[in-house]
Amino acid sequence: MRPLITTVRSLKELATGLSPDAVSASPLLFEHAGTHSDVLVNADDKLDEQRIVLMRDTNTSERHVPDNLADLRRDVISRMASFAERARAHGPIVLPRGWHQYKHNNLVAFFATSRRTVQAIRWIVEVLPGERSDVVFWTTTDSDYQPSLEEFEVAKPPMPPNWEADWKTAIDKGAERIERAQRNQPSDVEISLEPLEQSTTKGWTYQQWLETVTDDQRSFIEASTAKSIRLRGPAGSGKTLALTLKAIREVLKAREDDLDLRVLVVTHSWSLATEISDSLDSMGIGNLSEVDIFPLLEIATTISPQYVNDSSGFSLIGNDSFSGKQAQLDEIRDVLDDFIAGDWITFESGVSESLRARFTSTTADDRVALAWDLLVEFGSVIGAAAIFPGAGAEARYLNLPRASWMLPLQCRNDLQVTFHLYTKFMDSLDARSLLTSDQVLADLLSHLETHAWNRARRTQGYDLIFVDEFHLFSPLERQVLHYLSRDVSVYPRVFMALDPRQSPSAAFIGFAADATRSSSALSEDGLGDVTNFELTAVHRFTPQILGLIKHIHHEFPTLDLGQEWDINFGTVESTQDPGPPPRLITAASRMGEEDDIVRAVHELYPTGRLALAIVDSRHWWRFSDLASRIGHSGRFHVSTISGRSDVEGLGYRRRGLVVGPAEYLAGLQFGTVLVAGVPDMEVNRTPTNERTRLLSLLYLALSRAQQQVRVFVNDDDGGMADVLVRAVTNGQLVRDRGSQV
Ligand SMILES: Nc1ncnc2c1ncn2[C@@H]1O[C@H](COP(=O)(O)OP(=O)(O)OP(=O)(O)O)[C@@H](O)[C@H]1O
């Protein structure tokens, strides 16, 4: 096969488990056949990016890894990306001990994967001289072929001809594609969905909406802006819409009164920011230049001086994207493996029995589960509390209050071992010149506390701040909001829409509840007195879907939610006409399940926008593969969504079938939602934190649907989860026998 030229971002996207055939359905990736090599780039890649050249002389079937590593493609690709990141960091390359590296001049050899069974396979890689530290993956060695690096250096083949020209063409073409998408001109077949009918605002004007909203929504829209307001309601109750209408109302009022008003709408993702922006545009009130709509992280990187003029070469880890999360998870697994082979011995006797069992387990699945829990602990507990390694950091961590959703750590030693691993993890990020979004926000906070910002905020700050999906913001992110206001003499006026049940990592709920437990906590938060409004009617979905969602709600383990956060689901009603009952389709095998899904796509595609939501992202690889197969049939528009980054906002919304892990569908809606990858959540077998997370994702997936819901399960993966069995028993789900092959 011809050589492949690619980048870290592209490899990370592939390392989520994206099937090679699904590349063409990804709005993030772009393939180009050059004169002598193939090029695979990510939409965010620029011309001066570090390049990764993969020589594929011996490849016959596999496109992204050597044929003999096909079974471990995900692991292998992830390590390739991790190596390239380390190569481009300043200073000498630091690889984890477990990689067993050799070096000779610019050549490095290291194990291609962490799996012990195949460790004998090593990469021979070269880091090319120059600013960008391009990396060439020359070949792999195994027991039959083991040249020394010295020998290899002498016999090394030349670089592929024209590779730099092929690279440049690919980047130019990729940029053209994005530009086309931004102009909303799909380059392929046009589809016949009517965008306005499908949108949140149904094509109605602002006036029409004011006449339609419920009394609850109206009270919020017309409420005084003298105080901050918390708007709570279940999924689909019209929170986003009410926020949008209130923002418009305040702008129009200020115009009438001849006041200068600056309004900020903060979201968690670009896709929702784009959707709100489209809603504003479609309401027939012309240009609203007073309103800015951005994801919070975007604001952080545009006003934080460290990032505006950043020359350190550090880049932000995409930990809001699935690929970023997966890359961190792989890194934590490496850190864990190194730790267990080394320092663990000094901690072993002190930690609790249950944690010890997790560290000493030799099952690969247990190791992954532990890495996953650590990822949540590092990001949502330690990072969210802005604790970074350094003097006094461990003591602060030891004193943090623990909540039920967190990793159960029973004694001081458990916490210490966790903090030790956290420090190692942060060191490994440093070795790759990576920053987390928590670090960016913590830096932003310190900037916001300076006199310089205190002066700047008078012009750059905002009078009113609207926050959608507030439940997705970490405590750290929430603190940032206060400083974005313009007038320092009054409390910031923040209007937050939230539904704590939709917090997929389940991570922020505990903190949020802690913060609200004492009534003075909110004023300490810097918001002064906060008024509560509650929405009790859902407008998105039918009473049948609401019935199923209420059932899921009642399955949630007790979260100790502060009273102010819990929504009384008993009183919630749907304003939609009745629709078909949600269905559960049970197949005998994975293959059968996939057939069932394909059949459903054929049947439902003509009815409007469809989503296939994957509840447990560990099943993502399988469904991304299915997505590509459906896409390749040529009859359907399929796009995959696996992150919150900007480019996804471009292409997918007008497309027919959107496939993605449930958490990335937050804030969006579809005519029909097909739900798959629902794992066993049995109380006795699933820790509370895991169960909460999965139920939250299931709730999120189901609540994206307007008309129909179909849930797919198969016997290979354990059949129906108990929560679904009970829904069938209670009549909220109708069971159909799916394919029995
Ligand atoms: N009063 C209303 N009458 C009719 N339709 C409404 C009303 N309020 C909202 N809707 C519609 O209900 C749907 C859901 O609204 P919206 O997205 O604002 O809900 P949400 O509470 O933000 O949901 P989620 O939390 O799940 O993102 C939209 O299609 C919107 O147009």
The ligand as an SDF file (V2000), in Angstrom:
LIG
                    3D

 31 33  0  0  0  0  0  0  0  0999 V2000
  -44.7640   26.3990   24.7080 N   0  0  0  0  0  0  0  0  0  0  0  0
  -44.4160   25.5860   23.7190 C   0  0  0  0  0  0  0  0  0  0  0  0
  -45.3250   25.1730   22.8300 N   0  0  0  0  0  0  0  0  0  0  0  0
  -44.9880   24.3280   21.8210 C   0  0  0  0  0  0  0  0  0  0  0  0
  -43.7680   23.8630   21.6190 N   0  0  0  0  0  0  0  0  0  0  0  0
  -42.8040   24.2340   22.4730 C   0  0  0  0  0  0  0  0  0  0  0  0
  -43.0750   25.1090   23.5590 C   0  0  0  0  0  0  0  0  0  0  0  0
  -41.9270   25.2840   24.2570 N   0  0  0  0  0  0  0  0  0  0  0  0
  -40.9860   24.5470   23.6240 C   0  0  0  0  0  0  0  0  0  0  0  0
  -41.5090   23.9280   22.5630 N   0  0  0  0  0  0  0  0  0  0  0  0
  -40.8070   22.9980   21.6400 C   0  0  0  0  0  0  0  0  0  0  0  0
  -40.3640   21.8780   22.4150 O   0  0  0  0  0  0  0  0  0  0  0  0
  -39.1070   21.4120   21.9430 C   0  0  0  0  0  0  0  0  0  0  0  0
  -38.1040   21.3400   23.0780 C   0  0  0  0  0  0  0  0  0  0  0  0
  -37.7080   22.6220   23.4780 O   0  0  0  0  0  0  0  0  0  0  0  0
  -36.2680   22.9630   24.0510 P   0  0  0  0  0  0  0  0  0  0  0  0
  -35.2300   22.3880   23.1820 O   0  0  0  0  0  0  0  0  0  0  0  0
  -36.2600   24.4130   24.3370 O   0  0  0  0  0  0  0  0  0  0  0  0
  -36.3270   22.1140   25.4070 O   0  0  0  0  0  0  0  0  0  0  0  0
  -35.2320   21.9540   26.5570 P   0  0  0  0  0  0  0  0  0  0  0  0
  -35.9670   22.0100   27.8360 O   0  0  0  0  0  0  0  0  0  0  0  0
  -34.1320   22.9070   26.3470 O   0  0  0  0  0  0  0  0  0  0  0  0
  -34.7660   20.4770   26.2910 O   0  0  0  0  0  0  0  0  0  0  0  0
  -33.4090   19.6930   26.6950 P   0  0  0  0  0  0  0  0  0  0  0  0
  -33.1340   19.9970   28.1190 O   0  0  0  0  0  0  0  0  0  0  0  0
  -33.7760   18.2710   26.4700 O   0  0  0  0  0  0  0  0  0  0  0  0
  -32.3750   20.1640   25.7560 O   0  0  0  0  0  0  0  0  0  0  0  0
  -38.7430   22.3540   20.8070 C   0  0  0  0  0  0  0  0  0  0  0  0
  -39.0980   21.7690   19.5900 O   0  0  0  0  0  0  0  0  0  0  0  0
  -39.5700   23.5940   21.0330 C   0  0  0  0  0  0  0  0  0  0  0  0
  -39.8580   24.2480   19.8430 O   0  0  0  0  0  0  0  0  0  0  0  0
  1  2  1  0
  2  3  1  0
  2  7  2  0
  3  4  2  0
  4  5  1  0
  5  6  2  0
  6  7  1  0
  6 10  1  0
  7  8  1  0
  8  9  2  0
  9 10  1  0
 10 11  1  0
 11 12  1  0
 11 30  1  0
 12 13  1  0
 13 14  1  0
 13 28  1  0
 14 15  1  0
 15 16  1  0
 16 17  2  0
 16 18  1  0
 16 19  1  0
 19 20  1  0
 20 21  2  0
 20 22  1  0
 20 23  1  0
 23 24  1  0
 24 25  2  0
 24 26  1  0
 24 27  1  0
 28 29  1  0
 28 30  1  0
 30 31  1  0
M  END
$$$$
